[in-house]
Amino acid sequence: MERYERTAVNAVLSMLLEVSANPKPGNVDREDDFDDLRYEDFLISSASSFPVFLKIARNEMGIGEGIYRLAETTSRIHKAGNVHFGAFLLLTPLVHAQGNVRKAHEAIKSTTHLDSKFVKKAFEVIKPRVMDAENLDLRDEVERMLEERKMNLYEWMKLAPEENFIAGEYVSGFRLSSDGARMLSDIIGIEKDINRATVHLYMKFLSELVDPLIIAKKGYGLAEKVRDMAGDYLELYLKTGNLAVFEEFDRKLLSIRVNPGSVADLVIASLFVALCRGLEI
């Protein structure tokens, strides 16, 4: 398998492993669907993204266009709205750089305002829920601002609120994704199982970060509460080694319709970087 094909496979595999991880509190997985979003929607989105990821890996399109093509291609097939928008934002520059976070950061800094306009166009296709932020909120008419200021993706994402760690990855050089890849490699050495390691990493991030998707849908206070609850359940898991402790937490989050989707996207990026670094599953 050529290097570019392997990179595209790793991107698809990272999405498949994340959505299949179970029990994964609050999000769709192989045992939990939402009324408007099914496990199969994630499988379809993942599989149909491969041809676009291959073109991105071969540098046949820029980062902004890659994000748009992923959004447009996959949404034509699964018909389920926002399935992987955050994941596409994170994965596209990483795939462009073959999983090298330093090169991905350099690529982000080298984008133009045309890349930003493509991302705005991708948002119009998928219409994800986003946090309010002056000059960043994609629901506003920002194309004129991007054009007038000639803002590339790096400059645009610098305007994001601190809690928006998806945008923050563009600015920090994918610090969380790189840390997650390292943690995943350490965890799988202990867990000896990719499902357990993926759930463990998901809970680790959830216990440390306030999820911007929860903030956008339910408010900051509840996002903080979810983070603190995740810490309690992770501590219980580390004491017992029993994955079933997360099933209770899952039921609680599903009952109040809270889904930490941005944390799931971060797990996808971490899986991808780890796979590119040689993680064996």
C-alpha positions as CSV (number, residue, x, y, z in Angstrom):
1,M,0.0,0.0,0.0
2,E,1.4,3.4,-1.0
3,R,2.0,6.0,1.7
4,Y,-0.9,8.2,0.6
5,E,-3.3,5.3,0.6
6,R,-2.2,4.3,4.0
7,T,-2.7,7.9,5.3
8,A,-6.3,7.9,3.9
9,V,-7.0,4.5,5.4
10,N,-5.7,5.7,8.8
11,A,-8.1,8.7,8.6
12,V,-11.1,6.4,7.9
13,L,-10.0,3.9,10.4
14,S,-9.7,6.6,13.1
15,M,-13.4,7.6,12.6
16,L,-14.5,3.9,12.6
17,L,-12.7,3.1,15.8
18,E,-14.0,6.1,17.6
19,V,-17.7,5.6,16.7
20,S,-17.5,1.9,17.4
21,A,-15.9,2.4,20.9
22,N,-18.4,1.3,23.6
23,P,-19.5,2.3,26.2
24,K,-18.8,5.9,25.2
25,P,-21.0,8.1,27.4
26,G,-23.3,10.5,25.6
27,N,-22.5,9.8,22.0
28,V,-23.6,7.5,19.2
29,D,-21.8,4.1,19.3
30,R,-22.5,0.6,18.2
31,E,-25.1,0.2,20.9
32,D,-26.6,3.7,21.0
33,D,-28.4,5.8,18.3
34,F,-30.0,9.2,18.5
35,D,-33.5,9.9,17.0
36,D,-31.9,11.8,14.1
37,L,-28.4,10.2,14.0
38,R,-27.5,6.5,13.8
39,Y,-24.4,4.4,14.1
40,E,-24.8,3.6,10.4
41,D,-24.6,7.3,9.5
42,F,-21.1,7.4,11.0
43,L,-20.1,4.3,9.1
44,I,-21.4,5.7,5.8
45,S,-19.7,9.1,6.4
46,S,-16.4,7.4,7.3
47,A,-16.4,5.0,4.3
48,S,-17.4,7.7,1.8
49,S,-14.7,10.1,2.9
50,F,-11.9,7.8,1.7
51,P,-11.6,9.1,-1.9
52,V,-11.4,12.7,-0.7
53,F,-8.9,11.9,2.0
54,L,-6.7,10.2,-0.6
55,K,-6.7,13.4,-2.7
56,I,-5.9,15.5,0.3
57,A,-3.0,13.2,1.2
58,R,-1.7,13.5,-2.3
59,N,-2.0,17.3,-2.0
60,E,-4.3,17.4,-4.9
61,M,-6.5,20.0,-3.1
62,G,-5.9,22.6,-0.4
63,I,-7.0,22.3,3.2
64,G,-10.1,24.5,2.9
65,E,-11.3,22.8,-0.3
66,G,-10.6,19.4,1.3
67,I,-12.8,20.2,4.3
68,Y,-15.6,21.4,1.9
69,R,-15.3,18.3,-0.4
70,L,-15.5,16.0,2.7
71,A,-18.6,17.8,3.9
72,E,-20.2,17.9,0.5
73,T,-19.4,14.3,-0.5
74,T,-20.3,12.6,2.7
75,S,-23.5,14.6,3.3
76,R,-24.8,13.6,-0.1
77,I,-24.7,10.0,0.9
78,H,-25.7,9.7,4.6
79,K,-28.4,12.4,4.7
80,A,-28.0,12.9,8.4
81,G,-26.8,16.5,8.9
82,N,-23.7,17.0,11.1
83,V,-21.9,13.7,11.4
84,H,-18.2,14.5,11.2
85,F,-17.7,18.2,10.7
86,G,-15.4,18.7,13.7
87,A,-13.4,15.6,12.7
88,F,-13.0,16.9,9.1
89,L,-11.7,20.2,10.5
90,L,-9.1,18.3,12.5
91,L,-8.2,15.5,10.1
92,T,-7.8,17.5,6.9
93,P,-4.6,19.4,7.8
94,L,-3.3,16.3,9.5
95,V,-3.9,14.1,6.5
96,H,-2.4,16.8,4.3
97,A,0.8,16.4,6.4
98,Q,0.7,12.6,6.7
99,G,0.1,12.8,10.4
100,N,3.0,15.1,11.2
101,V,1.6,17.7,13.6
102,R,4.4,20.2,13.0
103,K,3.9,20.1,9.2
104,A,0.1,20.3,9.7
105,H,0.5,23.5,11.8
106,E,2.8,25.0,9.1
107,A,0.2,24.2,6.5
108,I,-2.5,25.9,8.5
109,K,-0.4,29.0,8.8
110,S,0.2,28.9,5.0
111,T,-3.5,28.8,4.1
112,T,-5.2,31.8,2.5
113,H,-8.6,33.6,2.9
114,L,-9.8,31.3,0.1
115,D,-9.4,28.3,2.4
116,S,-11.4,30.1,5.0
117,K,-14.2,30.7,2.5
118,F,-14.2,27.0,1.7
119,V,-14.7,26.2,5.4
120,K,-17.5,28.7,5.6
121,K,-19.1,27.0,2.5
122,A,-18.6,23.6,4.2
123,F,-20.5,24.9,7.2
124,E,-23.4,25.9,5.0
125,V,-23.6,22.3,3.8
126,I,-23.5,20.7,7.2
127,K,-24.9,23.4,9.5
128,P,-23.3,22.2,12.8
129,R,-24.1,23.9,16.1
130,V,-21.3,26.2,17.1
131,M,-20.4,28.4,20.1
132,D,-21.1,32.2,20.0
133,A,-18.1,34.2,19.4
134,E,-17.7,37.7,17.9
135,N,-16.1,37.4,14.4
136,L,-16.0,33.6,14.6
137,D,-19.6,32.4,14.8
138,L,-20.1,30.6,11.5
139,R,-23.9,31.3,11.7
140,D,-23.2,35.0,11.0
141,E,-22.4,36.4,7.6
142,V,-18.6,36.3,7.9
143,E,-17.6,36.0,4.2
144,R,-17.3,39.7,3.8
145,M,-15.0,39.9,6.9
146,L,-12.8,37.0,5.5
147,E,-12.6,38.8,2.2
148,E,-11.9,42.3,3.5
149,R,-9.3,41.1,6.0
150,K,-7.9,38.4,3.9
151,M,-8.0,36.1,6.9
152,N,-6.6,32.6,6.6
153,L,-7.6,29.7,8.7
154,Y,-4.9,30.3,11.3
155,E,-5.9,34.0,11.8
156,W,-9.6,33.2,11.8
157,M,-9.4,30.4,14.4
158,K,-7.4,32.7,16.7
159,L,-10.6,34.5,17.2
160,A,-12.3,31.5,18.8
161,P,-13.2,31.4,22.5
162,E,-10.8,29.5,24.6
163,E,-13.2,26.6,25.2
164,N,-13.4,25.9,21.5
165,F,-10.5,23.4,21.4
166,I,-11.2,22.3,17.9
167,A,-10.3,25.8,16.7
168,G,-7.6,25.9,19.3
169,E,-5.8,22.9,17.7
170,Y,-5.2,25.1,14.6
171,V,-3.5,27.7,16.7
172,S,-1.6,25.5,19.1
173,G,-0.2,23.1,16.5
174,F,-2.5,20.2,17.4
175,R,-1.2,20.0,20.9
176,L,-4.2,18.0,22.3
177,S,-4.2,15.6,19.3
178,S,-0.5,15.0,19.7
179,D,-0.9,14.5,23.5
180,G,-3.9,12.2,22.9
181,A,-1.8,10.1,20.5
182,R,0.9,9.7,23.0
183,M,-1.6,8.9,25.8
184,L,-3.3,6.4,23.5
185,S,-0.1,4.5,22.9
186,D,0.6,4.4,26.7
187,I,-3.0,3.3,27.5
188,I,-3.1,0.5,24.9
189,G,0.1,-0.8,26.4
190,I,-1.8,-1.3,29.6
191,E,-5.3,-2.1,28.3
192,K,-4.1,-4.4,25.5
193,D,-7.4,-3.6,23.7
194,I,-8.2,-0.8,21.2
195,N,-11.8,-0.5,22.4
196,R,-10.9,-0.1,26.0
197,A,-8.0,2.2,25.1
198,T,-10.3,4.4,23.0
199,V,-13.0,4.6,25.7
200,H,-10.3,5.4,28.3
201,L,-8.9,8.2,26.2
202,Y,-12.4,9.6,25.5
203,M,-13.1,9.7,29.2
204,K,-9.7,11.2,29.9
205,F,-10.4,14.1,27.6
206,L,-14.0,14.4,28.9
207,S,-12.7,14.7,32.5
208,E,-10.3,17.5,31.6
209,L,-12.1,19.6,28.9
210,V,-15.4,21.4,28.7
211,D,-17.0,20.3,25.4
212,P,-17.9,23.2,23.1
213,L,-20.8,21.3,21.6
214,I,-22.3,20.9,25.0
215,I,-21.8,24.6,25.6
216,A,-23.4,25.5,22.3
217,K,-26.5,23.3,23.0
218,K,-26.9,23.4,26.8
219,G,-24.7,26.1,28.3
220,Y,-21.3,26.4,30.0
221,G,-22.6,25.3,33.5
222,L,-23.8,21.9,32.3
223,A,-20.6,21.4,30.3
224,E,-18.6,21.9,33.5
225,K,-20.8,19.5,35.4
226,V,-20.3,16.8,32.7
227,R,-16.6,17.3,32.9
228,D,-16.6,16.9,36.7
229,M,-18.8,13.8,36.5
230,A,-16.5,12.3,33.9
231,G,-13.6,12.7,36.3
232,D,-15.6,10.8,39.0
233,Y,-16.4,8.0,36.7
234,L,-12.9,7.8,35.3
235,E,-11.5,7.5,38.8
236,L,-14.0,4.7,39.5
237,Y,-12.9,2.9,36.4
238,L,-9.2,3.2,37.2
239,K,-10.0,1.6,40.6
240,T,-12.1,-1.3,39.3
241,G,-11.0,-1.8,35.7
242,N,-14.7,-2.4,34.8
243,L,-15.9,-0.7,31.7
244,A,-19.5,-1.2,32.8
245,V,-19.1,1.8,35.2
246,F,-19.4,4.1,32.2
247,E,-22.8,2.6,31.2
248,E,-24.5,4.5,34.1
249,F,-22.9,7.7,33.0
250,D,-23.9,7.0,29.4
251,R,-27.6,6.6,30.5
252,K,-27.4,9.9,32.5
253,L,-26.1,11.9,29.5
254,L,-28.5,10.3,27.0
255,S,-31.4,10.9,29.3
256,I,-30.8,14.7,29.2
257,R,-29.7,14.6,25.5
258,V,-26.1,15.7,26.2
259,N,-23.5,14.6,23.6
260,P,-19.8,15.6,23.9
261,G,-19.3,15.5,20.2
262,S,-16.2,17.7,20.1
263,V,-14.4,15.4,22.5
264,A,-15.2,12.6,20.1
265,D,-13.7,14.6,17.3
266,L,-10.5,15.1,19.3
267,V,-10.3,11.3,20.0
268,I,-10.5,10.8,16.2
269,A,-7.6,13.1,15.6
270,S,-5.6,11.5,18.4
271,L,-6.3,8.0,16.9
272,F,-5.2,9.2,13.5
273,V,-1.9,10.7,14.7
274,A,-1.2,7.6,16.7
275,L,-1.9,5.3,13.7
276,C,0.5,7.4,11.6
277,R,3.1,7.1,14.3
278,G,2.8,3.3,14.1
279,L,0.2,2.4,16.6
280,E,-0.7,-1.3,16.1
281,I,-4.2,-2.4,16.9
